[in-house]
């Protein structure tokens, strides 16, 4: 079924090529397409574009279809071009000819854009919960390993004293920034495009504010032309938020791989979380972190891929936008799985105790020695030269955590401040679930 069918047979090769993987991607949109249609049906009845009785019939039919979708019984097969044609056809089987009135004042352009906003907002909020859970686990590990010292590095050289509390806490704060980006992206998605039709509005007296409220949007995409202009920009911003999480997790995975290597031996990983070699019996490989690193780095390329697909398109709808779904939608699956496996691996990571007792790292305490001289009244530049002259010939005193008092140091990591900020960010997400939207619209 093709909603644009004018009675002229289109070559099957053209249909196959232009549909591509769109049917598979559209299955993700089923609940949201039905919910968006329900809000539209209510609005049509409210505005007198269909009768009250017809509006009720549309709502009741769509409610039946929604429950079928929840049970996994709504799938876009080859007999349909997309989720929109499926919903309309299945609705007609349930409610009869009145289903033909549902598309009044609506285009597939604003329909799919509404679906995408609802879906992306839902998935972005879902991912934020996974990020928040991982952040909290890193916060807990930071507090538990506060006293476990390790060298900090600059230029890949041992530089100053650090701790695993500071290391875990650094990645917790990085995820907190990622959460803020996800929150801002979710807020951007909370704008209703429904009623902008093909990108130029409608001569029918639609109530766009009503459908926006019914669908839990915070505001409208005001300008009808901008609704289509936002395609590509919206998806790229979502991809950028995912890529930001991937950046954090890639750097973390890289650290773990490095710290597990024999030259460092700062971390060990439970045998159950490692893999082996077909020829070397001794090997215990951190493959999960290597695969996570590679998949995260691939996700970081996604915003550029979307930009390349859309940056030069003219104003208005272009079929190129369809391909955005097949590059963006699976990214949610990827980042969700990566977060889950890294969270699992955290339970099997063990920092090595007493790393700083190794004399090869003693020189990192030279900064503390210079600071002790500063506390005695010696200018820092003079203290620096004095200590530089004895580096390598003496053993410096090991730092006490009590020597570090300022926020963000090994003695006062401030990780709990980060956790509190993250909790506040999570409270600011506003995204009703599909079931909540269904009940609000159908009530």
TACORNOR-V921395 format. One record per pair of residues at least 12 apart in sequence whose ideal C-beta (glycine too) atoms are under 8 Angstrom apart, sorted by the first residue. I is the first residue (numbers start at 0). J is the second residue. Records with the same first field share a line. If there is no record, write none. Layout:
I: J ; J
//
This chain:
0: 78 ; 79 ; 80 ; 84 ; 85 ; 87 ; 88
1: 80 ; 84
2: 80 ; 83 ; 84 ; 87 ; 102 ; 107
14: 80
17: 318 ; 321
18: 80 ; 81
19: 321 ; 322 ; 325
20: 325
21: 80 ; 81 ; 321 ; 324 ; 325
22: 75 ; 76 ; 77 ; 79 ; 80 ; 81
23: 75 ; 325
24: 324 ; 325 ; 328
25: 75 ; 81 ; 82 ; 85 ; 324
26: 73 ; 74 ; 75 ; 82
27: 118 ; 328
28: 82 ; 111 ; 114 ; 115 ; 118
29: 68 ; 73 ; 74 ; 75 ; 82 ; 85 ; 86
30: 65 ; 68 ; 69 ; 433
31: 113 ; 114 ; 117 ; 118 ; 121 ; 433
32: 82 ; 83 ; 86 ; 110 ; 114
33: 61 ; 64 ; 65 ; 68 ; 73 ; 86
34: 65 ; 117 ; 214 ; 433 ; 436 ; 437 ; 440
35: 110 ; 113 ; 114 ; 117 ; 193 ; 214
36: 57 ; 61 ; 86 ; 90 ; 101 ; 110
37: 57 ; 58 ; 61 ; 62 ; 65 ; 213 ; 437 ; 440 ; 441
38: 193 ; 209 ; 210 ; 213 ; 214 ; 440
39: 101 ; 104 ; 105 ; 193 ; 210
40: 54 ; 57 ; 58 ; 61 ; 101
41: 54 ; 58 ; 209 ; 210 ; 213 ; 440
42: 205 ; 206 ; 209 ; 210 ; 213
43: 57 ; 100 ; 101 ; 103 ; 104
44: 57
45: 206 ; 209
46: 203 ; 204 ; 205 ; 206
47: 204
48: 103 ; 104 ; 203 ; 204 ; 205
49: 97 ; 100 ; 103
53: 97 ; 100
56: 94 ; 95 ; 97
57: 90 ; 94 ; 97 ; 98 ; 100 ; 101
58: 440 ; 441
59: 94
60: 90 ; 93 ; 94 ; 97 ; 98
61: 86 ; 90
62: 437 ; 441
63: 93
64: 86 ; 89 ; 90 ; 93
65: 437
69: 434
73: 85 ; 86 ; 89
81: 107 ; 111
82: 114
83: 107 ; 110 ; 111
87: 99 ; 101 ; 102
103: 203
104: 194 ; 196 ; 201 ; 203 ; 205
105: 193 ; 194 ; 196
106: 196 ; 197 ; 198
108: 195 ; 196 ; 197 ; 198 ; 226 ; 227 ; 316
109: 192 ; 193 ; 194 ; 195 ; 196 ; 197 ; 198 ; 226
110: 193
112: 192 ; 195 ; 226 ; 227 ; 229 ; 230
113: 191 ; 192 ; 193 ; 214
115: 233 ; 234 ; 324
116: 188 ; 189 ; 190 ; 191 ; 192 ; 216 ; 233
117: 214 ; 436
118: 328
119: 188 ; 233 ; 234 ; 237 ; 327
120: 185 ; 188 ; 189 ; 430
121: 430 ; 432 ; 433
122: 331
123: 181 ; 184 ; 185 ; 188 ; 237 ; 240 ; 430
124: 185 ; 428 ; 430
125: 331 ; 335
126: 181 ; 241 ; 244 ; 331 ; 334 ; 335 ; 338
127: 178 ; 181 ; 182 ; 185 ; 425 ; 428
128: 425
129: 335 ; 338 ; 339
130: 174 ; 177 ; 178 ; 181 ; 244 ; 338
131: 178 ; 421 ; 422 ; 425
132: 342
133: 174 ; 338 ; 341 ; 342 ; 345
134: 171 ; 174 ; 175 ; 178 ; 417 ; 418 ; 421
135: 418 ; 421
136: 342 ; 345
137: 167 ; 168 ; 170 ; 171 ; 174 ; 345
138: 167 ; 168 ; 171 ; 414 ; 415 ; 417 ; 418
140: 163 ; 167 ; 345
141: 163 ; 164 ; 165 ; 166 ; 167 ; 168 ; 171 ; 412 ; 414
142: 164 ; 412 ; 414 ; 415
143: 164
144: 162 ; 163 ; 164 ; 167 ; 350
145: 162 ; 163 ; 164 ; 400 ; 409 ; 412
146: 162 ; 164 ; 400
147: 162 ; 163 ; 164 ; 350 ; 352 ; 354
148: 160 ; 161 ; 162 ; 354 ; 355 ; 397 ; 398 ; 409
149: 161 ; 162 ; 163 ; 166 ; 265 ; 350 ; 354 ; 355
150: 354 ; 355 ; 360 ; 363
151: 165 ; 363
157: 359 ; 360 ; 362 ; 363
158: 363
159: 363 ; 366
160: 355 ; 363 ; 364 ; 366 ; 367 ; 398 ; 409
161: 409
162: 400 ; 409 ; 412
163: 350
164: 409 ; 412 ; 414
165: 408 ; 409 ; 412
166: 254
167: 414
168: 412 ; 413 ; 414 ; 417
170: 247 ; 250 ; 251
171: 414 ; 417 ; 418 ; 421
172: 414 ; 417
173: 247 ; 250
174: 244 ; 247 ; 421
175: 417 ; 420 ; 421 ; 424
176: 243
177: 240 ; 243 ; 244 ; 247
178: 421 ; 424 ; 425
179: 424
180: 239 ; 240 ; 243
181: 240 ; 244
182: 424 ; 427 ; 428
183: 240
184: 236 ; 237 ; 239 ; 240
185: 428 ; 429 ; 430
186: 217
187: 233 ; 236
188: 233 ; 237
189: 215 ; 216 ; 217 ; 218 ; 429 ; 430
190: 216 ; 217 ; 218 ; 219 ; 220
191: 207 ; 210 ; 211 ; 214 ; 216 ; 218 ; 219 ; 220
192: 220 ; 226 ; 229
193: 207 ; 210 ; 211 ; 214
194: 206 ; 207 ; 210
195: 207 ; 220 ; 223 ; 226 ; 227
196: 223
197: 227 ; 315 ; 316
198: 223 ; 224 ; 226 ; 227 ; 314 ; 315 ; 316
199: 223 ; 224
200: 223
207: 219
213: 436 ; 439 ; 440
214: 436 ; 440
215: 429 ; 430 ; 431 ; 435 ; 436 ; 439
217: 429
224: 314 ; 315
227: 314 ; 315 ; 316
228: 314
230: 309 ; 316 ; 317 ; 320 ; 323
231: 305 ; 306 ; 308 ; 309 ; 310 ; 312 ; 320 ; 323
232: 309
234: 305 ; 309 ; 323 ; 327
235: 302 ; 305 ; 306 ; 309
237: 327
238: 301 ; 302 ; 304 ; 305 ; 327 ; 330
239: 302
241: 298 ; 301 ; 330 ; 331 ; 334
242: 298 ; 299 ; 300 ; 301 ; 302
244: 334 ; 338
245: 294 ; 295 ; 296 ; 298 ; 299 ; 334 ; 337
246: 295 ; 299
248: 291 ; 295 ; 337 ; 338 ; 341
249: 291 ; 292 ; 295 ; 296 ; 299
251: 341
252: 288 ; 289 ; 291 ; 292 ; 295 ; 341
253: 288 ; 292
255: 268 ; 285 ; 288 ; 344 ; 348
256: 285 ; 288 ; 289 ; 292
259: 285
264: 351
265: 350 ; 351 ; 354
266: 348 ; 349 ; 350 ; 351
267: 348 ; 349 ; 351
268: 283 ; 285 ; 344 ; 347 ; 348 ; 349
269: 346 ; 347 ; 349
270: 283
271: 347
272: 287 ; 343 ; 344 ; 347
273: 285 ; 286
274: 286 ; 287
287: 340 ; 344
288: 341 ; 344
291: 337 ; 340 ; 341
294: 333 ; 337
295: 337
297: 333
298: 330 ; 333 ; 334
301: 326 ; 327 ; 330
304: 326
305: 323 ; 326 ; 327
308: 322 ; 323 ; 326
309: 323
355: 397
356: 397
358: 394
361: 394 ; 395
362: 390 ; 391 ; 395
364: 395 ; 396 ; 397 ; 398
365: 386 ; 387 ; 390 ; 395
367: 395 ; 396 ; 398 ; 402
368: 386 ; 395 ; 396
369: 382 ; 383 ; 385 ; 386
370: 382 ; 402
372: 385 ; 386
//
